[in-house]
Amino acid sequence: MIVAVGIGPGDEALLTGEAVDALADAEVVVGYAPYVELISGLLPVGAQVETSGMRQEVERCRLALDLHRAGKRVVVVSSGDAGIYGMAGLLMELDAEAEVEVVPGITACQASAARLGAPLMNDFAVLSLSDLLTPRAEVLRRVRAVAAADLVACLYNPTSRRRRPLFEEVVALFLAERAPQTPVGWVRNAYREDEEVHLTNLGSLAAEPIDMWTTVVIGSSRTEVMGGRMVTRRGYADKYEDARKAPGE
Ligand code: SAH
């Protein structure tokens, strides 16, 4: 069995029990160096650690599959959830026959939402703005659709030094559909040592110092700032009004 483990946003307390057990049982751990570093305290003494850099996902998965075929208990770690822009799907693509188990984790938009308040109380979408694996035109087509559908939008991989213009273009597409006062929250390194939590609005978003360690949450027409927290109305307020009217009508 090869286990694709989601380690959550960064804090050891946010790993599931199953993830902790899988790590404790690993003979080999394969992952992106900074993520393996986050969970190094949970590995058994003597575990073989195989780390690699960014954009080496294919090499990493090939190595994990080779070690698995050689009979090792291999754990592949992803940040957040391993099946959400993580390593789980790639392992399955590379070897449809391999026994791959996925251990879910808390994904970045859940962690970021918890820090901001309760912005994901109604329908929402997650978009990655990285054009490394998805063509830019496709990224923009999806952004337009989500902006028009009035979904709360969580943006992963929002910018890099090279891609700042794409981020600004995305913000402009949201502004074409939503008011500049629309609440926006962004969280950098949620549940890690240097965590930052910010509330702003859509009109100011393009000027914010957002980088690739950040998740951006753009509100819908139902999203408001209440007591310093970003909250999307689920629809209860309308229900209460109905309930108040109902007895006499
Ligand atoms: N598998 C991961 C997502 C990988 S995509 C998950 O389920 O969370 C990588 C992107 O996720 C980053 O560019 C950033 O936008 C977001 N991200 C990951 N960890 C984060 C964290 N701790 N705080 C804020 N954003 C994070």
py3Dmol code that shows the C-alpha trace and the ligand (Angstrom):
import py3Dmol

protein = """\
ATOM      1  CA  MET A   1       0.000   0.000   0.000  1.00  0.00           C
ATOM      2  CA  ILE A   2       1.163   3.501  -0.835  1.00  0.00           C
ATOM      3  CA  VAL A   3      -0.528   6.147   1.273  1.00  0.00           C
ATOM      4  CA  ALA A   4      -1.135   9.703   0.033  1.00  0.00           C
ATOM      5  CA  VAL A   5      -1.471  11.715   3.223  1.00  0.00           C
ATOM      6  CA  GLY A   6      -2.837  15.246   3.513  1.00  0.00           C
ATOM      7  CA  ILE A   7      -0.984  16.943   6.362  1.00  0.00           C
ATOM      8  CA  GLY A   8      -3.341  19.930   6.659  1.00  0.00           C
ATOM      9  CA  PRO A   9      -2.239  23.561   6.547  1.00  0.00           C
ATOM     10  CA  GLY A  10       0.827  23.263   8.776  1.00  0.00           C
ATOM     11  CA  ASP A  11       0.012  22.877  12.468  1.00  0.00           C
ATOM     12  CA  GLU A  12       0.507  19.335  13.783  1.00  0.00           C
ATOM     13  CA  ALA A  13      -2.763  19.662  15.704  1.00  0.00           C
ATOM     14  CA  LEU A  14      -4.635  19.856  12.381  1.00  0.00           C
ATOM     15  CA  LEU A  15      -3.574  16.445  11.070  1.00  0.00           C
ATOM     16  CA  THR A  16      -6.253  13.767  11.322  1.00  0.00           C
ATOM     17  CA  GLY A  17      -5.677  10.748  13.557  1.00  0.00           C
ATOM     18  CA  GLU A  18      -5.443   8.601  10.462  1.00  0.00           C
ATOM     19  CA  ALA A  19      -2.729  10.838   8.992  1.00  0.00           C
ATOM     20  CA  VAL A  20      -0.733  10.665  12.243  1.00  0.00           C
ATOM     21  CA  ASP A  21      -1.037   6.854  12.238  1.00  0.00           C
ATOM     22  CA  ALA A  22       0.050   6.594   8.590  1.00  0.00           C
ATOM     23  CA  LEU A  23       3.142   8.730   9.261  1.00  0.00           C
ATOM     24  CA  ALA A  24       4.012   6.753  12.390  1.00  0.00           C
ATOM     25  CA  ASP A  25       3.893   3.575  10.302  1.00  0.00           C
ATOM     26  CA  ALA A  26       5.961   4.832   7.359  1.00  0.00           C
ATOM     27  CA  GLU A  27       9.172   3.209   6.203  1.00  0.00           C
ATOM     28  CA  VAL A  28       9.746   5.875   3.561  1.00  0.00           C
ATOM     29  CA  VAL A  29       8.303   9.391   3.379  1.00  0.00           C
ATOM     30  CA  VAL A  30       8.333  11.226   0.069  1.00  0.00           C
ATOM     31  CA  GLY A  31       7.450  14.901  -0.312  1.00  0.00           C
ATOM     32  CA  TYR A  32       8.263  18.518  -1.033  1.00  0.00           C
ATOM     33  CA  ALA A  33      11.006  19.470   1.463  1.00  0.00           C
ATOM     34  CA  PRO A  34       9.166  22.251   3.394  1.00  0.00           C
ATOM     35  CA  TYR A  35       6.100  20.020   3.925  1.00  0.00           C
ATOM     36  CA  VAL A  36       8.150  17.054   5.146  1.00  0.00           C
ATOM     37  CA  GLU A  37       9.860  19.495   7.518  1.00  0.00           C
ATOM     38  CA  LEU A  38       6.445  20.463   8.994  1.00  0.00           C
ATOM     39  CA  ILE A  39       5.713  16.861  10.051  1.00  0.00           C
ATOM     40  CA  SER A  40       9.244  15.619  10.746  1.00  0.00           C
ATOM     41  CA  GLY A  41       8.369  15.271  14.445  1.00  0.00           C
ATOM     42  CA  LEU A  42       5.690  12.679  13.612  1.00  0.00           C
ATOM     43  CA  LEU A  43       7.945  10.272  11.690  1.00  0.00           C
ATOM     44  CA  PRO A  44       9.297   7.113  13.270  1.00  0.00           C
ATOM     45  CA  VAL A  45      12.992   7.062  14.165  1.00  0.00           C
ATOM     46  CA  GLY A  46      14.969   5.705  11.230  1.00  0.00           C
ATOM     47  CA  ALA A  47      12.364   6.420   8.552  1.00  0.00           C
ATOM     48  CA  GLN A  48      13.873   7.053   5.124  1.00  0.00           C
ATOM     49  CA  VAL A  49      13.093  10.618   4.021  1.00  0.00           C
ATOM     50  CA  GLU A  50      13.082  11.515   0.316  1.00  0.00           C
ATOM     51  CA  THR A  51      12.544  15.233  -0.222  1.00  0.00           C
ATOM     52  CA  SER A  52      12.639  17.219  -3.426  1.00  0.00           C
ATOM     53  CA  GLY A  53      11.951  20.740  -4.655  1.00  0.00           C
ATOM     54  CA  MET A  54       9.041  22.533  -6.285  1.00  0.00           C
ATOM     55  CA  ARG A  55       7.788  21.343  -9.682  1.00  0.00           C
ATOM     56  CA  GLN A  56       9.326  17.898  -9.135  1.00  0.00           C
ATOM     57  CA  GLU A  57       5.995  16.213  -8.576  1.00  0.00           C
ATOM     58  CA  VAL A  58       6.395  13.629 -11.346  1.00  0.00           C
ATOM     59  CA  GLU A  59       9.877  12.551 -10.221  1.00  0.00           C
ATOM     60  CA  ARG A  60       8.617  12.394  -6.627  1.00  0.00           C
ATOM     61  CA  CYS A  61       5.662  10.160  -7.516  1.00  0.00           C
ATOM     62  CA  ARG A  62       7.818   7.886  -9.732  1.00  0.00           C
ATOM     63  CA  LEU A  63      10.251   7.425  -6.846  1.00  0.00           C
ATOM     64  CA  ALA A  64       7.389   6.672  -4.443  1.00  0.00           C
ATOM     65  CA  LEU A  65       5.937   4.088  -6.851  1.00  0.00           C
ATOM     66  CA  ASP A  66       9.363   2.441  -7.338  1.00  0.00           C
ATOM     67  CA  LEU A  67       9.884   2.182  -3.575  1.00  0.00           C
ATOM     68  CA  HIS A  68       6.351   0.811  -3.192  1.00  0.00           C
ATOM     69  CA  ARG A  69       7.042  -1.862  -5.837  1.00  0.00           C
ATOM     70  CA  ALA A  70      10.216  -2.733  -3.937  1.00  0.00           C
ATOM     71  CA  GLY A  71       7.989  -3.621  -0.985  1.00  0.00           C
ATOM     72  CA  LYS A  72       8.375  -0.543   1.232  1.00  0.00           C
ATOM     73  CA  ARG A  73       5.564   1.094   3.212  1.00  0.00           C
ATOM     74  CA  VAL A  74       5.602   4.459   1.439  1.00  0.00           C
ATOM     75  CA  VAL A  75       3.840   7.630   2.522  1.00  0.00           C
ATOM     76  CA  VAL A  76       3.607  10.550   0.100  1.00  0.00           C
ATOM     77  CA  VAL A  77       2.751  13.805   1.835  1.00  0.00           C
ATOM     78  CA  SER A  78       0.871  16.785   0.410  1.00  0.00           C
ATOM     79  CA  SER A  79      -0.041  19.975   2.218  1.00  0.00           C
ATOM     80  CA  GLY A  80      -3.737  20.356   2.964  1.00  0.00           C
ATOM     81  CA  ASP A  81      -5.582  17.493   1.266  1.00  0.00           C
ATOM     82  CA  ALA A  82      -3.584  15.096  -0.947  1.00  0.00           C
ATOM     83  CA  GLY A  83      -6.462  14.863  -3.427  1.00  0.00           C
ATOM     84  CA  ILE A  84      -6.916  18.640  -3.834  1.00  0.00           C
ATOM     85  CA  TYR A  85      -4.140  19.959  -6.098  1.00  0.00           C
ATOM     86  CA  GLY A  86      -2.009  17.338  -4.318  1.00  0.00           C
ATOM     87  CA  MET A  87      -0.112  14.159  -5.169  1.00  0.00           C
ATOM     88  CA  ALA A  88      -2.906  11.552  -4.963  1.00  0.00           C
ATOM     89  CA  GLY A  89      -4.207  11.879  -8.535  1.00  0.00           C
ATOM     90  CA  LEU A  90      -0.740  11.885 -10.069  1.00  0.00           C
ATOM     91  CA  LEU A  91       0.160   8.608  -8.301  1.00  0.00           C
ATOM     92  CA  MET A  92      -3.000   7.060  -9.784  1.00  0.00           C
ATOM     93  CA  GLU A  93      -2.332   8.507 -13.253  1.00  0.00           C
ATOM     94  CA  LEU A  94       1.217   7.160 -13.301  1.00  0.00           C
ATOM     95  CA  ASP A  95       0.214   3.667 -12.188  1.00  0.00           C
ATOM     96  CA  ALA A  96      -3.458   2.731 -12.406  1.00  0.00           C
ATOM     97  CA  GLU A  97      -2.686  -0.661 -10.829  1.00  0.00           C
ATOM     98  CA  ALA A  98      -0.848   0.600  -7.742  1.00  0.00           C
ATOM     99  CA  GLU A  99      -2.703   0.262  -4.450  1.00  0.00           C
ATOM    100  CA  VAL A 100      -3.043   3.904  -3.403  1.00  0.00           C
ATOM    101  CA  GLU A 101      -4.901   4.924  -0.275  1.00  0.00           C
ATOM    102  CA  VAL A 102      -5.830   8.582   0.233  1.00  0.00           C
ATOM    103  CA  VAL A 103      -5.923   9.996   3.749  1.00  0.00           C
ATOM    104  CA  PRO A 104      -7.830  13.301   3.593  1.00  0.00           C
ATOM    105  CA  GLY A 105      -6.602  16.493   5.216  1.00  0.00           C
ATOM    106  CA  ILE A 106      -7.844  19.991   5.966  1.00  0.00           C
ATOM    107  CA  THR A 107      -7.452  21.957   2.760  1.00  0.00           C
ATOM    108  CA  ALA A 108      -6.163  25.540   2.665  1.00  0.00           C
ATOM    109  CA  CYS A 109      -9.566  27.106   2.011  1.00  0.00           C
ATOM    110  CA  GLN A 110     -11.047  25.468   5.104  1.00  0.00           C
ATOM    111  CA  ALA A 111      -8.127  26.618   7.248  1.00  0.00           C
ATOM    112  CA  SER A 112      -8.234  30.136   5.788  1.00  0.00           C
ATOM    113  CA  ALA A 113     -12.012  30.374   6.181  1.00  0.00           C
ATOM    114  CA  ALA A 114     -11.732  29.423   9.841  1.00  0.00           C
ATOM    115  CA  ARG A 115      -9.239  32.244  10.407  1.00  0.00           C
ATOM    116  CA  LEU A 116     -11.409  34.801   8.552  1.00  0.00           C
ATOM    117  CA  GLY A 117     -14.775  33.979  10.145  1.00  0.00           C
ATOM    118  CA  ALA A 118     -17.333  31.924   8.215  1.00  0.00           C
ATOM    119  CA  PRO A 119     -17.115  32.955   4.543  1.00  0.00           C
ATOM    120  CA  LEU A 120     -17.940  29.506   3.098  1.00  0.00           C
ATOM    121  CA  MET A 121     -21.445  29.201   4.570  1.00  0.00           C
ATOM    122  CA  ASN A 122     -23.033  29.103   1.125  1.00  0.00           C
ATOM    123  CA  ASP A 123     -21.971  27.863  -2.318  1.00  0.00           C
ATOM    124  CA  PHE A 124     -18.327  28.434  -3.174  1.00  0.00           C
ATOM    125  CA  ALA A 125     -15.699  27.476  -5.729  1.00  0.00           C
ATOM    126  CA  VAL A 126     -11.975  26.859  -5.507  1.00  0.00           C
ATOM    127  CA  LEU A 127      -9.769  28.054  -8.357  1.00  0.00           C
ATOM    128  CA  SER A 128      -6.047  27.743  -8.851  1.00  0.00           C
ATOM    129  CA  LEU A 129      -4.545  30.670 -10.765  1.00  0.00           C
ATOM    130  CA  SER A 130      -1.396  28.744 -11.658  1.00  0.00           C
ATOM    131  CA  ASP A 131      -0.940  28.524 -15.414  1.00  0.00           C
ATOM    132  CA  LEU A 132       1.885  25.983 -15.168  1.00  0.00           C
ATOM    133  CA  LEU A 133      -0.421  23.007 -15.744  1.00  0.00           C
ATOM    134  CA  THR A 134      -3.658  24.717 -16.854  1.00  0.00           C
ATOM    135  CA  PRO A 135      -3.500  27.051 -19.878  1.00  0.00           C
ATOM    136  CA  ARG A 136      -4.029  30.706 -19.010  1.00  0.00           C
ATOM    137  CA  ALA A 137      -7.099  30.990 -21.275  1.00  0.00           C
ATOM    138  CA  GLU A 138      -8.773  28.145 -19.364  1.00  0.00           C
ATOM    139  CA  VAL A 139      -7.951  29.756 -15.996  1.00  0.00           C
ATOM    140  CA  LEU A 140      -9.568  33.001 -17.183  1.00  0.00           C
ATOM    141  CA  ARG A 141     -12.638  31.231 -18.617  1.00  0.00           C
ATOM    142  CA  ARG A 142     -13.274  29.557 -15.253  1.00  0.00           C
ATOM    143  CA  VAL A 143     -12.708  32.817 -13.359  1.00  0.00           C
ATOM    144  CA  ARG A 144     -15.316  34.557 -15.546  1.00  0.00           C
ATOM    145  CA  ALA A 145     -17.827  31.755 -14.922  1.00  0.00           C
ATOM    146  CA  VAL A 146     -17.304  31.768 -11.142  1.00  0.00           C
ATOM    147  CA  ALA A 147     -17.422  35.574 -10.951  1.00  0.00           C
ATOM    148  CA  ALA A 148     -20.702  35.625 -12.892  1.00  0.00           C
ATOM    149  CA  ALA A 149     -22.230  32.809 -10.813  1.00  0.00           C
ATOM    150  CA  ASP A 150     -21.956  34.862  -7.577  1.00  0.00           C
ATOM    151  CA  LEU A 151     -20.076  32.044  -5.852  1.00  0.00           C
ATOM    152  CA  VAL A 152     -17.674  32.822  -3.021  1.00  0.00           C
ATOM    153  CA  ALA A 153     -14.291  32.182  -4.633  1.00  0.00           C
ATOM    154  CA  CYS A 154     -11.194  30.737  -2.966  1.00  0.00           C
ATOM    155  CA  LEU A 155      -8.047  31.400  -4.988  1.00  0.00           C
ATOM    156  CA  TYR A 156      -5.068  29.055  -4.612  1.00  0.00           C
ATOM    157  CA  ASN A 157      -1.661  29.872  -6.133  1.00  0.00           C
ATOM    158  CA  PRO A 158      -2.908  33.466  -6.517  1.00  0.00           C
ATOM    159  CA  THR A 159       0.357  35.052  -7.708  1.00  0.00           C
ATOM    160  CA  SER A 160       4.022  34.558  -8.254  1.00  0.00           C
ATOM    161  CA  ARG A 161       6.566  37.180  -9.266  1.00  0.00           C
ATOM    162  CA  ARG A 162       6.109  36.116 -12.887  1.00  0.00           C
ATOM    163  CA  ARG A 163       2.304  35.981 -12.715  1.00  0.00           C
ATOM    164  CA  ARG A 164       1.343  39.255 -11.005  1.00  0.00           C
ATOM    165  CA  PRO A 165      -0.365  40.576 -14.204  1.00  0.00           C
ATOM    166  CA  LEU A 166      -2.607  37.490 -14.317  1.00  0.00           C
ATOM    167  CA  PHE A 167      -3.720  38.136 -10.724  1.00  0.00           C
ATOM    168  CA  GLU A 168      -4.578  41.738 -11.604  1.00  0.00           C
ATOM    169  CA  GLU A 169      -6.539  40.548 -14.637  1.00  0.00           C
ATOM    170  CA  VAL A 170      -8.468  38.103 -12.424  1.00  0.00           C
ATOM    171  CA  VAL A 171      -9.344  40.858  -9.947  1.00  0.00           C
ATOM    172  CA  ALA A 172     -10.610  42.995 -12.856  1.00  0.00           C
ATOM    173  CA  LEU A 173     -12.852  40.112 -14.015  1.00  0.00           C
ATOM    174  CA  PHE A 174     -14.390  39.874 -10.532  1.00  0.00           C
ATOM    175  CA  LEU A 175     -14.849  43.669 -10.465  1.00  0.00           C
ATOM    176  CA  ALA A 176     -16.787  43.416 -13.730  1.00  0.00           C
ATOM    177  CA  GLU A 177     -19.398  41.325 -11.862  1.00  0.00           C
ATOM    178  CA  ARG A 178     -19.172  42.427  -8.206  1.00  0.00           C
ATOM    179  CA  ALA A 179     -19.135  45.700  -6.259  1.00  0.00           C
ATOM    180  CA  PRO A 180     -15.766  47.167  -5.204  1.00  0.00           C
ATOM    181  CA  GLN A 181     -16.998  47.019  -1.559  1.00  0.00           C
ATOM    182  CA  THR A 182     -17.349  43.212  -1.749  1.00  0.00           C
ATOM    183  CA  PRO A 183     -15.482  41.797   1.271  1.00  0.00           C
ATOM    184  CA  VAL A 184     -12.258  39.899   0.547  1.00  0.00           C
ATOM    185  CA  GLY A 185     -10.106  38.038   3.051  1.00  0.00           C
ATOM    186  CA  TRP A 186      -6.638  36.707   2.551  1.00  0.00           C
ATOM    187  CA  VAL A 187      -4.610  34.433   4.745  1.00  0.00           C
ATOM    188  CA  ARG A 188      -0.905  33.852   4.377  1.00  0.00           C
ATOM    189  CA  ASN A 189       0.603  30.710   5.888  1.00  0.00           C
ATOM    190  CA  ALA A 190      -2.541  29.732   7.791  1.00  0.00           C
ATOM    191  CA  TYR A 191      -1.718  27.725  10.930  1.00  0.00           C
ATOM    192  CA  ARG A 192       2.011  28.191  10.391  1.00  0.00           C
ATOM    193  CA  GLU A 193       4.430  30.254  12.481  1.00  0.00           C
ATOM    194  CA  ASP A 194       4.288  33.401  10.364  1.00  0.00           C
ATOM    195  CA  GLU A 195       0.512  33.384   9.778  1.00  0.00           C
ATOM    196  CA  GLU A 196      -1.113  36.620   8.538  1.00  0.00           C
ATOM    197  CA  VAL A 197      -4.866  37.259   8.317  1.00  0.00           C
ATOM    198  CA  HIS A 198      -6.201  40.284   6.398  1.00  0.00           C
ATOM    199  CA  LEU A 199      -9.608  41.711   5.528  1.00  0.00           C
ATOM    200  CA  THR A 200      -9.953  44.069   2.598  1.00  0.00           C
ATOM    201  CA  ASN A 201     -12.357  44.582  -0.306  1.00  0.00           C
ATOM    202  CA  LEU A 202     -12.408  43.771  -3.990  1.00  0.00           C
ATOM    203  CA  GLY A 203     -11.609  47.358  -5.036  1.00  0.00           C
ATOM    204  CA  SER A 204      -8.336  47.277  -3.033  1.00  0.00           C
ATOM    205  CA  LEU A 205      -7.349  43.677  -3.748  1.00  0.00           C
ATOM    206  CA  ALA A 206      -5.042  44.250  -6.738  1.00  0.00           C
ATOM    207  CA  ALA A 207      -2.728  46.417  -4.584  1.00  0.00           C
ATOM    208  CA  GLU A 208      -2.430  43.916  -1.686  1.00  0.00           C
ATOM    209  CA  PRO A 209       0.930  42.145  -1.134  1.00  0.00           C
ATOM    210  CA  ILE A 210      -0.365  38.696  -2.036  1.00  0.00           C
ATOM    211  CA  ASP A 211       2.026  35.844  -2.784  1.00  0.00           C
ATOM    212  CA  MET A 212       1.927  32.111  -3.465  1.00  0.00           C
ATOM    213  CA  TRP A 213       1.709  31.204   0.254  1.00  0.00           C
ATOM    214  CA  THR A 214      -1.663  32.937   0.398  1.00  0.00           C
ATOM    215  CA  THR A 215      -5.279  31.871  -0.043  1.00  0.00           C
ATOM    216  CA  VAL A 216      -7.637  34.651  -1.155  1.00  0.00           C
ATOM    217  CA  VAL A 217     -11.356  34.423  -0.372  1.00  0.00           C
ATOM    218  CA  ILE A 218     -13.569  36.723  -2.460  1.00  0.00           C
ATOM    219  CA  GLY A 219     -17.065  37.233  -1.062  1.00  0.00           C
ATOM    220  CA  SER A 220     -20.370  36.880  -2.917  1.00  0.00           C
ATOM    221  CA  SER A 221     -23.356  39.238  -2.746  1.00  0.00           C
ATOM    222  CA  ARG A 222     -24.273  37.449   0.506  1.00  0.00           C
ATOM    223  CA  THR A 223     -20.928  38.119   2.214  1.00  0.00           C
ATOM    224  CA  GLU A 224     -20.553  40.835   4.878  1.00  0.00           C
ATOM    225  CA  VAL A 225     -18.085  41.880   7.546  1.00  0.00           C
ATOM    226  CA  MET A 226     -19.741  41.361  10.941  1.00  0.00           C
ATOM    227  CA  GLY A 227     -17.798  42.325  14.066  1.00  0.00           C
ATOM    228  CA  GLY A 228     -14.512  42.148  12.173  1.00  0.00           C
ATOM    229  CA  ARG A 229     -15.311  38.727  10.736  1.00  0.00           C
ATOM    230  CA  MET A 230     -16.068  37.765   7.132  1.00  0.00           C
ATOM    231  CA  VAL A 231     -19.418  35.983   7.060  1.00  0.00           C
ATOM    232  CA  THR A 232     -21.526  34.727   4.145  1.00  0.00           C
ATOM    233  CA  ARG A 233     -25.207  34.554   4.936  1.00  0.00           C
ATOM    234  CA  ARG A 234     -26.604  31.060   4.599  1.00  0.00           C
ATOM    235  CA  GLY A 235     -30.135  32.422   4.207  1.00  0.00           C
ATOM    236  CA  TYR A 236     -31.394  32.051   7.785  1.00  0.00           C
ATOM    237  CA  ALA A 237     -32.345  35.744   8.018  1.00  0.00           C
ATOM    238  CA  ASP A 238     -35.046  35.276   5.344  1.00  0.00           C
ATOM    239  CA  LYS A 239     -36.291  32.185   7.135  1.00  0.00           C
ATOM    240  CA  TYR A 240     -36.623  34.076  10.418  1.00  0.00           C
ATOM    241  CA  GLU A 241     -38.721  36.737   8.674  1.00  0.00           C
ATOM    242  CA  ASP A 242     -40.973  34.031   7.212  1.00  0.00           C
ATOM    243  CA  ALA A 243     -41.259  32.466  10.633  1.00  0.00           C
ATOM    244  CA  ARG A 244     -42.211  35.783  12.212  1.00  0.00           C
ATOM    245  CA  LYS A 245     -44.882  36.403   9.595  1.00  0.00           C
ATOM    246  CA  ALA A 246     -46.245  32.872   9.474  1.00  0.00           C
ATOM    247  CA  PRO A 247     -48.479  32.666  12.577  1.00  0.00           C
ATOM    248  CA  GLY A 248     -50.761  35.601  11.668  1.00  0.00           C
ATOM    249  CA  GLU A 249     -51.001  34.912   7.941  1.00  0.00           C
TER     250      GLU A 249
END
"""
ligand_1 = """\
26
SAH
N -3.192 20.419 -1.414
C -3.225 21.786 -0.890
C -3.277 22.846 -1.982
C -2.027 22.904 -2.842
S -2.050 24.260 -3.963
C -4.443 21.932 0.028
O -5.360 21.094 -0.015
O -4.480 22.897 0.814
C -0.979 25.383 -3.100
C -1.720 26.639 -2.701
O -2.550 26.374 -1.581
C -0.836 27.786 -2.271
O -0.356 28.510 -3.397
C -1.783 28.621 -1.425
O -2.634 29.378 -2.262
C -2.645 27.534 -0.773
N -2.160 27.184 0.584
C -1.616 26.008 0.965
N -1.330 26.010 2.282
C -1.712 27.232 2.757
C -1.694 27.846 4.053
N -1.195 27.208 5.123
N -2.179 29.105 4.163
C -2.674 29.755 3.093
N -2.733 29.215 1.859
C -2.245 27.979 1.687
"""
view = py3Dmol.view(width=600, height=400)
view.addModel(protein, "pdb")
view.setStyle({"model": 0}, {"cartoon": {"style": "trace"}})
view.addModel(ligand_1, "xyz")
view.setStyle({"model": 1}, {"stick": {}})
view.zoomTo()
view.show()
